[in-house]
Structures are given as C-alpha cells and as structure tokens.
Amino acid sequence: MGATTLIQAEQFAQMKFAENEKYELVEGALIPVPSGTPRHCMIRDLVGDLVRDYLRRNPIGKAICELDCRISDVTVRMPDLCISLGVRAEQMNLDRVPVPFPPDIAV
C-alpha cells in the first residue's frame, strides 16, 4: 500500500487547477468535486439569488456561490452557497481564496 501525501490549506491555496476542475481539501487529501446537474445548478442559483436579494435589502452579510472556505489547517470546502454575516463578511478579502474561515451558513 502506497503512502499518501497530505497537504495543508496554505499549499492548497497555491495550487492551480484547470478551469473545469474543482477540488476540496478534506483532512489533507485532494478530493475531486463533480459538476452539479443542470437542476442542481438552477436550484443553487435560485437560492443564491433569493439570499442576495434579502442581503441587498438588509445589508448584514455576503452570499457567494461555490467559494473555497478554510475549515481547518487541512480542510477547505466549497459549499454551493456560502453566507458570511457581520464582521466575517466585512473581513473577507474579495481577491483571495480560500476565505480564511468557514461560512456562517453553508448550503
């Protein structure tokens, strides 16, 4: 049985993938994330639109689809919709991934 090389969230952040490839980092291991079905994507977009509409009227946070979020030093997840509220939303660097914290709400 071969040894598996585990990586840290910082290393994951530096990796470059093909445009059509998506990965999550789970306990240090790269896990491919398949594309959603058209129905899945339509539902994700609908929920995202509804949440963003709410947040435009009530500016308490940000809602972003398919955003890499650091959960721990060895785990980076990409929920369909990430909702960050209050201080976390204000601290988010809009030009860097992964976001250095988990979302307040993940869909």
N, C-alpha and C positions, 0 to 999 in steps of 0.2 A: 504494500500500500504506500503510495507516494505522499510526501509531505505537502501540505497546502500552505502557501504563503499568505498570511493575513496582512491587511493594510490598515492604516489609520485614516481618520476623516480628513486630515490635512493632505495626505497623499491622494486620496480620492478627489479632493477639490482641484488638484493639479492635473488630473488625468483628462485627456481629450478623447472623445468618442466620435464615431461617425454620426452624422446628423440624424440618421434613422435608428440609432442605437440608444437605449435607455438602460441605466443600471441603478440599483440601490446597493448600498453597503450595509450588510447585515452581519453583525458580530465579526467584522473584519473581512468578510468574504464578498466578492462581487457577485451580485445576483441579477441576471437579465430581467428586465421588465417588459412584457409583451405590450404591443399596442392594444388599446381598447377597441371593442367593436364599434361600428357607427352608432348603435343605440346607446352604448355606454358613454361615448363622447358627447352625444346630444344631451343626455341627462346631466353629465358633468357640467357642460356649458350652461344649461338652463339653471341649475342650482347656483353656479358661479354668478350668472347674471342677476339672479334674484338677490343674492347676498350683497353683491356690489351695489345694486340699486338701493338696498337698505343702508349700506355704509355711506353712500353719497348723501342721503337724507340725514343720517346720524353718523357723523364723522368720528367714529370711535376705533377704527382699525382699517386693516387692508385684507383683501381676499384675492389670492393668486392661485391659478390652476397649475398643477404639476411643477411644484417648486421643491428643489432639494433642501431638506431641513435636517440639520445635525441633531441627532437624538442623544448621542454619546460620542466618546472618542473613537468608537469603532462601528457606529451605526449612523447612516444617512438614509432617510426615507424620502419618497416622493409621493405624497398623497395626491389624490385627484384635485382636491381643493384645500388650500391652507388658509386659515383665518388667524391673523395675529391682531391682538387688541391692545389698546393703550400704549404703554411705554415700549413694549416689544415692537409694535408697528412703527413707532417713531424711530427706534434704534436700527431698523432694518436698512442695510446698505443695498440700494436697488441695483448696484452694479457687481455684486459678488454672490457666488454660491459656493458651498451651501450656506443658507442662512444659519447663523451660529446657535440657534435654539429651536426647539420643537414648536409647532404652531399651538395656539391656544385651543383651536378646534381643527381637527383633520377629518376630511370626508373622503 
